[in-house]
């Protein structure tokens, strides 16, 4: 399991801008890259639509999920993370997030619209916050 995720300042700007444009709803993205020595390295960001158009939930369509897998394969990468925003709350996984973390065992980065903070989490036997570098 990854114990750190590397994401560039410019990638964070792309994600925070996406979050602000989608307010009041949650936004989402697929993070592509490589795993190196338990470190997830983000090399590309695939912005996706929240088909739920909800301020408290997000769903990436099967078509955009497939697009993420195909783009990763074409570019010799893999999906290393899932990104979404919490427009009106802290950057902490919700109960719903935890349920979906079990199905999607990637690093989850959450952006808080309240604090403009990014935090990253993995699900081991419980949710663990990991550093973003």
C-alpha positions as CSV (number, residue, x, y, z in Angstrom):
1,X,0.0,0.0,0.0
2,X,1.2,3.5,-0.8
3,X,2.4,5.5,2.1
4,X,3.0,8.8,0.3
5,X,1.7,10.5,-2.9
6,X,3.6,12.9,-5.0
7,X,1.6,15.6,-6.9
8,X,2.9,18.8,-8.4
9,X,1.9,22.3,-7.6
10,X,0.5,22.7,-11.1
11,X,-1.5,19.5,-10.8
12,X,-3.0,20.8,-7.5
13,X,-3.9,24.1,-9.2
14,X,-5.7,22.2,-11.9
15,X,-7.6,20.2,-9.3
16,X,-8.5,23.1,-7.0
17,X,-9.6,25.1,-10.1
18,X,-11.8,22.2,-11.1
19,X,-13.3,22.1,-7.6
20,X,-14.0,25.8,-7.5
21,X,-15.7,25.7,-11.0
22,X,-18.0,22.8,-9.9
23,X,-19.1,24.4,-6.6
24,X,-21.6,23.9,-5.0
25,X,-21.2,20.3,-6.2
26,X,-18.4,17.8,-5.5
27,X,-16.0,17.4,-8.4
28,X,-13.8,14.4,-9.2
29,X,-10.8,13.3,-11.2
30,X,-8.7,10.2,-11.9
31,X,-5.0,10.4,-11.1
32,X,-2.6,8.5,-13.4
33,X,1.0,7.7,-12.9
34,X,3.3,5.1,-11.4
35,X,3.9,3.4,-8.0
36,X,7.6,3.5,-7.0
37,X,8.7,2.1,-3.6
38,X,5.3,2.5,-2.0
39,X,5.1,6.1,-3.4
40,X,2.3,7.0,-5.8
41,X,3.6,9.5,-8.3
42,X,0.9,11.5,-10.2
43,X,2.0,12.1,-13.8
44,X,-1.4,13.0,-15.3
45,X,-4.8,14.3,-14.2
46,X,-8.0,13.2,-15.9
47,X,-10.7,15.6,-14.9
48,X,-14.1,13.8,-14.8
49,X,-17.7,14.8,-14.4
50,X,-19.7,14.1,-11.3
51,X,-22.7,12.5,-12.8
52,X,-24.6,12.9,-9.5
53,X,-24.2,16.7,-9.6
54,X,-24.4,16.6,-5.8
55,X,-22.7,18.7,-3.0
56,X,-22.3,15.6,-0.9
57,X,-21.6,12.7,-3.3
58,X,-19.8,12.0,-6.5
59,X,-19.8,9.3,-9.1
60,X,-17.5,9.0,-12.1
61,X,-19.3,7.5,-15.1
62,X,-18.3,4.0,-16.3
63,X,-17.3,5.6,-19.7
64,X,-14.9,8.1,-18.0
65,X,-13.6,5.4,-15.8
66,X,-12.8,3.3,-18.9
67,X,-11.3,6.3,-20.5
68,X,-9.0,6.6,-17.5
69,X,-7.9,2.9,-17.7
70,X,-7.3,3.2,-21.5
71,X,-5.3,6.4,-21.2
72,X,-3.2,4.9,-18.4
73,X,-2.6,1.8,-20.5
74,X,-1.8,3.8,-23.7
75,X,0.8,5.9,-21.8
76,X,2.3,3.0,-19.8
77,X,0.9,4.3,-16.5
78,X,-1.7,3.1,-14.0
79,X,-4.4,4.7,-12.0
80,X,-2.7,5.8,-8.7
81,X,-5.4,7.8,-7.1
82,X,-9.0,9.2,-7.0
83,X,-9.6,12.9,-6.4
84,X,-12.7,14.6,-5.2
85,X,-13.7,17.7,-3.4
86,X,-15.8,18.4,-0.3
87,X,-17.1,21.9,-1.2
88,X,-18.6,22.7,2.2
89,X,-16.6,20.5,4.6
90,X,-13.2,19.3,5.8
91,X,-10.9,17.2,3.7
92,X,-11.7,14.0,5.5
93,X,-13.3,10.8,4.1
94,X,-17.0,10.5,4.7
95,X,-18.8,7.3,5.5
96,X,-19.7,7.0,1.8
97,X,-16.1,7.6,0.8
98,X,-14.9,4.9,3.1
99,X,-17.3,2.4,1.5
100,X,-16.0,3.3,-2.0
101,X,-12.4,3.2,-0.8
102,X,-13.0,-0.5,-0.1
103,X,-13.9,-1.0,-3.8
104,X,-11.3,1.3,-5.2
105,X,-8.1,0.7,-3.3
106,X,-6.2,3.7,-4.5
107,X,-4.9,6.8,-2.7
108,X,-7.8,9.2,-2.3
109,X,-7.1,12.9,-2.3
110,X,-9.8,15.2,-1.0
111,X,-9.8,18.9,-1.4
112,X,-11.7,21.0,1.1
113,X,-13.6,24.0,-0.3
114,X,-13.7,25.4,3.2
115,X,-10.0,25.4,3.9
116,X,-8.5,25.0,0.4
117,X,-6.5,22.1,1.8
118,X,-5.6,18.9,0.1
119,X,-5.3,15.7,2.2
120,X,-4.6,12.1,1.1
121,X,-5.9,8.9,2.5
122,X,-5.6,5.1,2.0
123,X,-7.7,2.4,3.5
124,X,-5.8,-0.3,5.3
125,X,-7.6,-1.9,8.2
126,X,-8.8,1.6,8.8
127,X,-8.5,5.0,7.0
128,X,-4.9,6.3,7.3
129,X,-3.9,9.8,6.3
130,X,-0.7,9.8,4.2
131,X,1.6,12.7,3.2
132,X,1.3,14.6,0.0
133,X,4.8,15.6,-1.3
